Amino acid sequence: MSTTTATYTYWINGIDATYGDRGVGARFVESITIKRNDGAALDFDSELPTLQSETVVPTIGSIYSGVAGVYGNRARARGFSARTSPGNLITVAIQYDTQYVVDPCDGVFRLPSSISYSTVIRSSAAYRTGWSVQPPPGSDVSADIGGTALAGGQVTVAQNVPQVRIKASFTQDAVITGLSSAVSATNYANKLNSASFLGVSAGYLLCEGVNIVQTQHEYCTVQFDFLYDFWAHHSQVATLDADGRIQTTSNAPTEVKWKRVERSSIDFNGIYGANVRLQEITERGFWLPCPPAP
């Protein structure tokens, strides 16, 4: 079936559709043939503004207006190619794509999200071994950590403290979720977890920062950088005298405590916006069995 505008008549030849998994999205290529109503040759390059103003050819970034199932209202025009055909006709292939996929469990549009891990080591100076008081995840403690002074009295020994860097990445549609909303994610920066997150108890995870990077088209990636520390981000600190020197007994520090930079805390689970399904597919994988109906 053809459609006629003030200047042109066009008809759709067909649509090629490709559907992918999360992170791939969907792609549509719509083929249309166009002719001028006056029968003259059509100069696609010079007439493109008119073709777009009469909605024969979409402007780049516009929503797909055809029939493409559930994905059509999320796919946007990315480009087109044109070739001449006999009879003063022009055939145009219009490319649309989207990073959205439909969750098979609830039918909700989803964008990519993922969690990645890498292990690292930090070096921390230690005055004692075999301490009886463990690094406290809640706050500093006033009690001496106990244990045995290292040989050499006031000399410290470097200890390797295991750490895990955790990156939580979320693709955002800036058309729907403005960058100003994404910037609010930085409220988590330089805070400790106040509740269990990714199986890590409160006080052990630090949000080192949030990166917001435009990837392509209207999409950007919001990445949270978390750091797990086996000592809950503490170090051994010897108590000092008024003159700034370490208090000593028998040439060894009299008192050693666990100390860390004072930071406020926040529930990191809030990055999911109370969306249980989003949290589940991000942390455990996408195509999980759908939860049973209530």
ABEGO torsion letter per residue (X at the ends): XBBBBAABBBBBAEBBBBBBBBGAEBBBBBBBBBBBAAGBBBBAAAAAAAAAAAGABBBBGBBBABBAEAAAAABBBAEBBBBBBBGGBBBBBBBBBBABBBBAAAGBBBBBBBBBBBBBBBBBBBABBGBABBBBAABBBABBAEEBBBBGEABBBBBBBBBBBBBBBBBBBAAABBAAAAAAAAAABGBBBABBBGGBBBGABBBAEBBBBBABEABBBBBBBBBBBAAGGBBBBBBBBAAGBBBBBGGBBABBBBBBBBBBBBBAAAAAGGBAAAAAAAAAEABBBBBBBX
